Each structure stands twice: as C-alpha cells, then as structure tokens.
Amino acid sequence: MYDVIIIGAGPAGMAAAIYAGRAKLNAVMFEKEFVGGQVTKTYEVANYPGIADVIGPELALKMQAHAKEYGIEPIVEEVIDIEPEGKIKKVMTKNKTYESRTILLAMGASWREIGVPGEKKLKARGVSYCATCDGAFFNGKNTVVVGGGNRGVEDAILLAKFSPKVYLVQDLPHLTAQKILQEKLSSLDNVEVLTNQQVLEILGEDKVTGIKIKDKESGEEKILEVEGAFIAVGMTPNSEIVKGKVKTDQWGYILANENCETDIPGVYAIGDIRDKKLRQIITAAADGAIAINAVEKYLIENP
C-alpha cells in the first residue's frame, strides 16, 4: 500500500516525487515513455529560474537525479486503468495492480495533429512534431513550421540553424507567441512568416516534398517546396484512462482547483494535463509541490 502513486514523470511528476520523498511518503512513480516528458523535446530552456540556457534533456536528467536522491525513481511501465473512488485506490499496469491512498495524475499532453491529407502518411518521413528531436536531420534542407504560438516560433528559430529557408505558417492574421520570441524570429534572415494561411495538404509520396497552403483572405493557393514539415499547433491532454472517472473540460483537460484537487477526494491533477491558464515547466513543477502538500493534509485527515 502506497501513500501516493504518481502517474507521469514530467516536470510535474518529478517535482511531486521530490516533495513526496522529502515528506517521507511511501511513493511510487510510473512513466510509460521517457522521463522528463515534453521537456526532453525542448531544445533550450531559458526561463526556468536559476538555471539559464539549459537544453531540455539536460534539465530532465537533473530533475530525475534530484528525485533519486530521495529514493524515488520512475518505473517505466504504462498505466492502463485506475479505480479512483474510495479510500483505497487502484492503479493498473499491464503487469500488476497497485494500491494507494492517493493518486497524482501527471500524464501531460501530446502534440495535436492538423488533420490534413498527407499528414499521417508522411509521419516520420518529413512530418514531425518535434523540431528538437528531428531538426538536425534537415540540415541544408528547406522546412516549414505550422503554428505561430510559442512552440511554433521556437521551432522556427531552432530550424533556422539548419535550414537555408524556413517558412512559418500561421492560420491567424498575426503570431501569438511571446514578444521576445517574435523579436528573435524577426532578426533571422532565412525565416519567412506567412500569416492568415490555411494548410490544405502535405505533399509527397515516400517523403515530404512540399506543403500546399491557401490565403484565407484572397483564396490564393500556393505550394511551398520543403522537405520537412513541423507541426506545432498545441497539445491534446493524455487523459484517456480517466475519462468518465474524474471531471474534465470539453477538450479533456482535468478540472482541478488551486490545490490541484479533482472532484474525487484523494485524486489530484498536476501539470499540462489539468485545465490551467499557463502551461510551462515552472507551473508544472509548482503543481507537483502544491499537490503533495494537499496529499499530506488528506492523509492526516483520512487515516
């Protein structure tokens, strides 16, 4: 019987593990893919207090090492179901059922698809959702980024180091990224920003050869000749295992209060999986600390 089971080893889960370890809680953490979550797909982290200009994978390793100091290492095993009701909660993996007094849901979110012809067919053959992971493969090749938010602009800045020409396609009349990122982008001579453009199709048979776009105002269509198409249009919460078990919003993000408490007593949602205004590494880590504080209170009140 555990005091707390943490599902997900991104920044939120890692912070929760550190605080759980410091609180001497009997805790276990599960991760189905890779420790660090989306941080491992971030090229440069420049806004985490006290750690300037660190690459994402390096920050993830630092967090993992910190949690290990308190005796908590993630078990790489996929959680396939949970039973959150009652004082004894159950978490099921493919191999075993675990019992705990509380559960922290920290499964994060995944990249969203744009749903155009050619996208699925050409995945891993020029279509990518992670410029940090795949950008270097397009050294000397033209690329396009779809999406004008923080992620899209960050990806375009990164790709500009490899590609002779980078297009940034945004379906709105303007970019939505932070001003400091837009300023950095505008300083790059090999990046062309195309706003108010609808992506119609990603072209190619065995690999990406171009992308067809349409001007939403004039209706003009044109093809951008690129070999890499990087999709950066937001995230979808990884909340499948809790659907119908805890309250979510219309997009699937888990509803939780300022203490990260869901509508089920003893069940908490932290990080990118929960409904919140700002999804950043620092806010995810803060969620982990807040949730463990709430867990400690719950365990005292529910012996």
N, C-alpha and C positions, 0 to 999 in steps of 0.2 A: 504494500500500500504506500503510495507516494503522497506527499503533501501537495505537490503541483506537477503537472505534466505540461511541458511547453511544446507546442507543435509548430515547428518552423525555426530555422537558425539564421535568420537575417539579423539586422541590427536590433530590431525589437526583441526577438527571441534571445539574442546574445546578452543584451542588457538585462533582460529578465533573469537569465541564468546567473549572471554576475551578482545581481542583488539577492537572488534566492540563495546562492552559495554563501554570501556574506551573512545572511539571516539564519544560516544553519538549517535551511529547509531541506527535506528529502525530495530532491527534484530530479527529473529526467527530461531530456530534450530530444525531439525527433526531427530529422530533416530528410526529405525524400530525394533531393538532388545534390546540391552543393552548399557548403557552409558559406554564409555571407549574403545569400540571396542576390538581389539586384545590384548590390554594391560591387560584386565581383565583375559586373558588366559595365561598370562606370570607369572611364579612363582616368579622370582626375577629380579628386575631391578637394575643393579649395575653401569650403565654408564650414568645416567641422572645427569648432573652437579648440585651439591649442595644437592642432595637427594640420599645418598648412601644406598644400600642394602634395598630397599623398595619392597614389593610384589606388583605385577601388580594391583590387585583390589584396594589396598590402594592408589596407585598413581592416579588411575582413579577417586576415590572419592575426592581426593584433588583437581584435576582439575575441577571436577563438582562444588565443593564448591566455588572455585575461580570464576568460571563463574557466579554462583548465586549471588555473591557479586555485580556484575554489572547488575543484573536483568535479566539474560538470563538462563533459564532452558530448557533442551531439551523436546520437545513434543514427546512422544512415539507413533509414527504413521508412517506407511510406505508410502513413496512417490512412486507412481506408474508410473508417467509420468511427463515430463516437456515440456514447449514450450519456448526455449531459445532465439529465434530470436526477434528483435525489442527492443524498449526502455522499454516497459512493458513486463516483462517475467512472465510466469505462471508455478506454481508448483502444481501438482495434487496429493492429497492423496485419499484414499478410501472414505473419507467423505466430502472433500471440495477442492476448488480451491483457491490458494493463489497467489497474485500478488506482484511482487518485481521489483526493478530497476536493481538488480544484483543477481547472484546465485553463491554460492560456492559449488562445488561438492567434497564431502569428504566421499564417501561411503566405502572407504577402499577396502580390498580384503579378499577372503575366502580361506580356505585350499584346496589344489589341491589333487584330488584322483590319485591313481596309476593305476586304471583300470584293476585289475586282478580278476579272479574268486574268489568268496567268500567275496570280499570287501564290496559290497553293502548289501549282505545278512546278514553279521555279524556286521554291524554298530550298535553301542551301545550294542553289545553282545561280546565285546572283541576288536573290531576295534574302535579306537579312533583317533581324530586329535588334541587332547588337553591333554597333559600329566599333565598340571597344574590342569585341571578340574577333570581328572579321575585317575590320578596316584595312589592316596591313596586306590582306590578300589582293587588294585592289590598287596596289602601288603602280602608278603610271597609267591607271585606267579612269575614265570618267565615271562619276557616280551621281546619284540623286538621293536626297533625303525628303521624305514625305512627312510633313508636320512642322509647325512653326512655334511650338512651345519650347520650354527649356531643353527637353531631351532632344528635339529636332535640331535646335541651334547648336547645342553641344556636339551632336553627332557631325554636323556640317563643319564645325571648327576642327574637329579631330580628322575628318576625312580630307580636309584641305591640306593636311601634311603629306598625304599620299597621292591624291588625285590631281591631275593637271586642271581638271574642271569639275566643280561641284555645283549642282543645282539644288536649291531648297524650294520645295513646292508647298504652298500653304493654301488651304481652301477658303480662308478668310481674307478680307481686304488688307489685313495687317498681321504682323507677327505678335505672338502673345508671350514670348519669352521675356525674362527679366532684362531690363535696360542695359545692364552691364554686359550681358551676353550678346545682345544685339549690337552694342558698340564694338565688341571684339570681332563679331562676324563682319561688320561693315568695313573693317580695316583689312580684310583679306581680298586680294585682287582676283583670286581664282574661284570665288563663290558668287553665284548669281541667284538672287532671290526672286521667285515668281509667285506673287500673291493672287488671291481670288481665282485659283486654278483647281479644277476638278480632275482627279486621276480617273481615266477611263479604262486603262488596260496596261498590264506589264507585258512587254513583248519578248518573244524568244521561243525557241523550241527546246534545245538542250541546255541553254543558258540564257541569261538576260541579255538582250541586245538593245533595248530601249524602253521608254515609257510614253504612253500616249496621254496627253492632258488636254483639257478644254477650258478656255477662258469663260468664266461664269457670267461675265457681262456681255462680251461681244459674240460668244459662241464659237470663236475660232479654235480649231483643233490643231495641235502640232505634236511632233514626236521629238523627244529628247534622246539622243543617241548616247546611251550609258551601258556599262557592263555590271554595275552594282546598284540595287535599289534598296535603300534602308528605310524601313517603316518605323515612324516614331509618332504615333497618334494616340498615345495614352495606354492605360492599363485596364485589365479585367481582373477583379478580385478572385483569388483561388478559394472560393467559399463553398464548393460543391458538397463537401462532406457535412456541412452544417445547414444546408437548405432545409427549411421546414422545422429546424430544431432550435435555432435562435433567430431573432428578428433581424431582417436585412432591409436595405432600401431597394428601390426598383432596379438598381444596377447590380445588386448582390453584395454590396458592402455591408458589413455587420454594424448594426446600430449599438453604440456603447456611450455611456456618459463620461464625464470628465475623469472619473476614476477607472475608466476602461471596463466598467461592469456592463455586461449584456443583460437581457431580460431574464436570464436563467441564473439564479444565485450560485456563486462559486465558479462561474464561467466568464472569462474576460477576453476581450479582443484588443490586440495591440498592433501598431504598425500600419502598413499600407492596406491591410485587409479591412480596416474599420472606416466608417464614414467620418471624414475629417476635412478641415479646410486646407491644410498644408501637409503634403507627403514628402518629407525629407529625412535624411539619416538621423538628424538630431531630434526630430519629433518622434521618430520610431523608437529611438533609444530612450527618450523621455517616457514614452508609453510603457516600456518594459519596467522602468523603475517605479512608476506610479502603480502599475498593476500588482507588482509584488508587495508593495505597501498595503494595497487593498486586500491581497491574499492573506497577509499576516493578520489583519484585523478580522477577516472572515473566519480563519482557523481558530482564533481565540473565542469568537462568538458562537462557533458551531463545533464544539469539541466532540 
